[in-house]
Amino acid sequence: MAELTSHRSLGDIREDYLALTRRKRLYSGILLSIFVAMMVSGFMVADARNAGGFWDGVSNVFVYPTIVVTEAWEHRADMPAHFVEYFPALLETINIAAVSTLIGALIAIILSMLSTRGLARWPRLIPVFRRTMDVMRAVPEIVIALVLIFVLGGGPVPAMIAIAFHTSGALGKLFSEVNENASLKPVEGLASVGANWSQRMILGVVPQVSPNYLSYAMLRFEINIRASAILGFVGAGGIGYELKNAMSWGQGKYDESAAIFLMLFVTIVVVDQISSAVRERLTHGRASEMLS
């Protein structure tokens, strides 16, 4: 009798599991259908409002790149001179990205400490600091840059402030997640000997999380190089501003556009390789230390 009851309960469990699986698939299918319908309707609206229409212009996608490459090849002897000419603008772009990443990372460290449970100086204000990072992360750099250019004028300063503002929110979120995995024993030990909040954070938390901090900051530096180049199109200086001018002239200047594209591509690849090597060394070096 007990054996029959056991078989019946196992069968009921199996039926419940299958019913739950079918329900989950049904909900997933409904959500997928809604998503596809929204994508299709959004594409149709965008295509209707587009000046030429997507399907009418898709055949011309490779026309502009072909013209640029052709003209660059014809003037390939002038490429070294273009590299030398635009190298200072490239350095300006890298400097904008580096300074904004450094400032943003420092602000992010403070915000992340203040928004992490167990570490926050004012626990009741944790939601306030988290919402602040959400706002900083949600506003695109180009919107902030456009407002600052209107107020401060064109140049690298608006770009630096805009990128640093967005970086603070993005890195603050990542740093706070890293902080949650930090051990609280060093913090409690420092508190027992009378250390204040800043000392507890600097001596008890930062040494634990600094490899992850640096890894995320290097990754963000790559992103900020691209962002600073894009902001140049709205008058924020750097290599993006030079690229905008070269593209605006049209034919006759496409070789300069190609040179700037090549410089940006090589710079991003080099920075990516360097940051990947640093992150790899930090991650594996930290893991080997913990194992030893």
N, C-alpha and C positions, 0 to 999 in steps of 0.2 A: 504493500500500500504506500509506504514511504517512497519506494523506488518509482512508482507511478506518479506521485506528486512531484518528485524531483524532475522527471522527464517533462511533465506538463509545465513546470516553472521555467525550465530551459527553453522550451518551445515558445512560451510567452515572451521571454526576454528576446529571443531571436526575432519574433514578429514585431515587437516594439522597436528593436534596432532597425529593422528593414523599413518600418513606417517612418521612423525619424530620418533615415537616409533619403527616402522618397520625398519627404517634405522639404528637406534641405535642398535637394536637386530642383524641386519645383520653385522654391524661393530664389535660388541662384539663376534659374532660367528666366524668371520674371524680371529680376534685376538686370540681367544681361540684355533682355529684350528692350527694357526701358533705356538702358545706356546706348544701345545701337540706334534706337529711334531718336534719342536726343542728338547723337552724333550726326545722323543723316539729316535731321531737320536743321541743325546748326550749320552744316555744310551747305545746304540748299539756300538758307538765308544769306550766308556769307557770299556764296557764288552769285546770288541775285543782286546783291549790293555792290559787288566788285565791278570796277569800271569796264573790264573787258571780258570777264567770265573765265573761270578756271579751265574749262575744257577747250575754249578757243585759244588760250595762251599756253597750254601745257606743251604744245609742240615747239614753242620758242624758248624752252627752259635753258637749253644749252647754247643758244645764240650768243648771249653776252659773254659767257666764259670762253667760247671759241674766239670771239673777237679779241678779248684781253690776252689770251695765250698767244694768238697769232701776232699781235702787235708787239708783245713782250719778246717773242722769238726774233722778230725782225730787228729789234733794238737791244738785243742781248749784250752787245758790247758796252752799252751804257749802264748795265745793271750794277757793276761795282761802284760807279759814281753815285747811283741812287741809294745804295746801301749806306755809303758814307754820309750822304746828305740827310737821310732820315734816321740815322742812328741816335742823334741827340733826342729826337722825339720819342724813340723807342725807350731810351733810358728814362725819360720823363714818365712814360706810362708805367714802367716797372717801379719807379720811385713812388708813384701814386698808389700802386697796389701794395707795395711793401709798407709804407707809412700807415695807410688805412687798415691793413691787416694787423699791424702792431697795436695801433690805438684801439681797434675793435676788439682784439683779443684781450687786452688789459681790462677794458670795460666789461667784456663777457665774463672774465674770471670773477670780478666783483659781483656781477648780477647772478652768476651761477651759485656762488657761495650763499648769497642772500635768499636764494629760492630753493635750496636743498634742505629737505627735512633732516633734522639732527645736526645741521651745521649752521642754519640761519641764525643771525643775531636777533632778529625780530620774527619769530615763527608766525605770528598773526598776519604779517605782511607778505608771506610767501605768495599767496594768490596775486597780490598787486605786482610784485616783481615778475612773476610768470606772465601775466597779461602784458606787462610792459615789453618783455622780450617778444611776445607774440606780435605786438604792434610793430616793433622795430623790424621783425622778420617779414612781416606781411607787406610793408610798403616797398615797392620796387625802387632800386637805386636811381633809375632814370627819372622817376617822378620827383624824388628829393633833389636831384641835380638840377632839374628844370626850374624848380622853385628857387634854389640857391643861386643859380645863374641870373635869374631875374633880380634877386636882391643884391648879390655881391658882384655880378658881372662874370664874364667868361674867364676861364683859367683852370688850373689844376686844383685850386682850393675847394671849389664846390664839389668836384668829383671825389676828392679825398674825404670830405665830410659825409657825402652821400654813401660812399662805399663803407666807411667806418661805421656809420649808423646801422646799415643793414647787416654788416658783419657781426656787430655786437649782439644782435638778436639771434642770428643763425648759430654762432659759436656758443652763445650763452645757453642755448637749448642743449647742444651736444655736451658742453662742459658739465651742466647740471646732471646729465645722465651718468657721466663718468664719476662725478662726486658721490652719487648714490652707492657706488661699489667700493668706496674708500672705507678703510677700517676706522672706527671711532675710538679705538683704544689709545692711540697717540694723542688724540684730542682730549680725551678724558684725563690722561696722565698730565698733560700740560695745564689743564684746568685745575687739577689738584694742587699744583705748585704755584697757582696764582697768575698764570698767563692770561692776558686779555684776549678778546676775540680775534684781533688781527694776528697776534702771535700764534694762536692756536691754528689758524688757517694757513699761515705761511710756513710754520714749522711742522705741523701735524698732518696737513692735508696735501699741500702742494707737492712735497717730495713723492707722495704716492701716485699722484695723477699727472705729473709733469710730462712723462713720455706720451700719454694720450693727448694732453693739451697740445704739445708740439706737433704731433701727427695731424690732428684736426686743423691746426693753424696753417701747416704747410699745404694741406689740401685746399683750404680756403684761399691761400695765396694764389694758387693756380686759377681759381675761379675769379679772383679779383683782377688778375691781369686781363682776362677777357672782358670783365665788366668795365675796367678803365678804358680799354680800347673802344668799347661800344659807346661809352659816355662822351668820347671825343667827337662823335657825330653831332652832339647837341651843343658843342662849343666848350667842352670841358678840357680841351688841350690834349697833348700827347699824340701818339701815333694815329689814333682814330680821327683826330681833326685833320691831319695831313691826308689820310685816306679819303676822307669826305671831299676835300678840295681836289684831289687828283681825280676822283670819280666824277665830280661835278663838271670838270673841263671836257669830259667825253673823249672821243678819239683824238689821238695825239699825246695823251697823258696816260694811256692804259698801261704803258710799260712801267710808269711810276706806281700805279695801283698794284701791278703784279709784284713789284719789288717789295712794297709794303706788306702785301699778303704773305710773301715768302718769309720776311723778317718776323712777322707775327707767328707764323706757323713754326718756324725753327725755335723761336723763343719759348713758346708754349710747350713744345716737345722737350726742350732742354730742361725747363723748370719742372715738368712732369717727371722726367727721369731722375732728376736730383731729389725731388721730394719723395718719390717712390723709394729711392735708395735709403734716404734718411728714415722714412717710416718703417721700412723693412728692418733696418738696423735697430731702431728703437724697440720695435715689437719683439724681434727675436732676442735682442740683447736683454730686454726686460724678462722675457720668458726663461732664458738661460740662468739669469740671476735668481729667479724664484725657484728654479729646479735645484740649483746648487745650494 
